[in-house]
Amino acid sequence: MHDRSHAGTPARTFLAAALGLGLVTLSACGSSGGGSGGDSKTVTLVSHDSWAASKSVIKDFEKRSGYTVRVLKDGDAGQAVNKAILTKDNPQGDVFFGVDNTLLSRALDNGLFQSYAAKGADRVLPKYRVDQSRHRVTPIDTGDICVNYDKAYFSKHKLAPPSSFADLAEPAYKNLLVTENAATSSPGLGFLLGTAAQYGDDGWQAYWKKLRANGVKVVDGWEQAYDEEFSGSAGGRKAGADRPLVVSYASSPPAEVVYADPKPSTAPTAVAQGTCFRQTEYAGLLSNAGNTKGGKAFIDFLVSKEFQEDMPLNMFVYPVVEGAKVPAEFTAYGPAAKDPETMAPSKIAANRDQWVKSWTSLVLK
């Protein structure tokens, strides 16, 4: 899903830059020919800053396949997708990982990927499959964008934490919520889509007017919101942050435990279950990739059980392949949302840009 750097690791997507910022010059790491410089033994992955995998798992792939993996991290998810579109005729790599359901139509409409039906894709749970006729992308992970709350704050103030979108607009939670800019951040956009799914095409703007009147704070990206503004995160506690509600992920509470030293017996944060939106991330073989054979092998690897089971504690997302085990930390500290909001990709495609434009004028004016 996902801007999600927790405690200095991933940001599953998220100092996202606006579309215009996609014009920034790309890192010199890439080159024509799929970023592999003509070396067919190198496969280059382009991703967002939240990409992470165990070295041993990558080494296993390299040993089995004969390819060396090179990773180009290109900012937050929105920024990375926009850069990839702008450079699609001379791509920086062979495979792109990290486009999610909120931005998928933009990538597909711009011809970012070529068709490839990954070996093992038949094990992906049906509810996550998309583009079945053309196989331009393969689902890799899923997660829930949700409001997280600082347990200590609500305990200290003897205030029940919010449990729904409606609660967030109540006077009791005035000036407590920080969210990300829907125009520049993947979780910010996901939260906007969640409210549109909850309140409908005609009702979400009235809801955001209430949030604005109730003192919602908007920052550019996830890292700033979570690590600097949110009082429940390790970074926020250190900085003396004063916002006990933040738009983040259902997997953020286990991340707070995993990265803590010493580890607490319970997570210092929890999720407002009625505020979640389901996010799915995909990988695809880039159009004009220099090393298509290596790229295909790498996408096969991404849906392998080995990678799927390694992924949760590296990127704090859930596997999408049937039978892949979820770590105990997720069950204990951050169970997936019980009934998250969802939205058909076709509806996102038809409305996203106009909704973001309306949201910007409504909330940021």
Secondary structure, 3 states (H helix, E strand, C coil): CCCCCCCCCCCCCCCCCCHHHHHCCCCCCCCCHHHHHCCCCEEEEEECCCCCCCHHHHHHHHHHHCCEEEEEECCCHHHHHHHHHHCCCCCCCCEEEEEECCCHHHHHHCCCEECCCCCCHHHECHHHCCCCCCCCCEEEEEEEEEEEEEHHHHHHCCCCCCCEHHHHCCHHHCCCEEEECCCCCHHHHHHHHHHHHHHCCCCHHHHHHHHHHCCCEEECCHHHHHHHHECCCHHHHHHCCCECEEEEECCHHHHHHHCCCCCCCCCCEEECCECCEEEEEEEEEECCCCCHHHHHHHHHHHCCHHHHHHCHHHHCCEECECCCCCCHHHHHHCCCCCCCECCCHHHHHHHHHHHHHHHHHHHCC
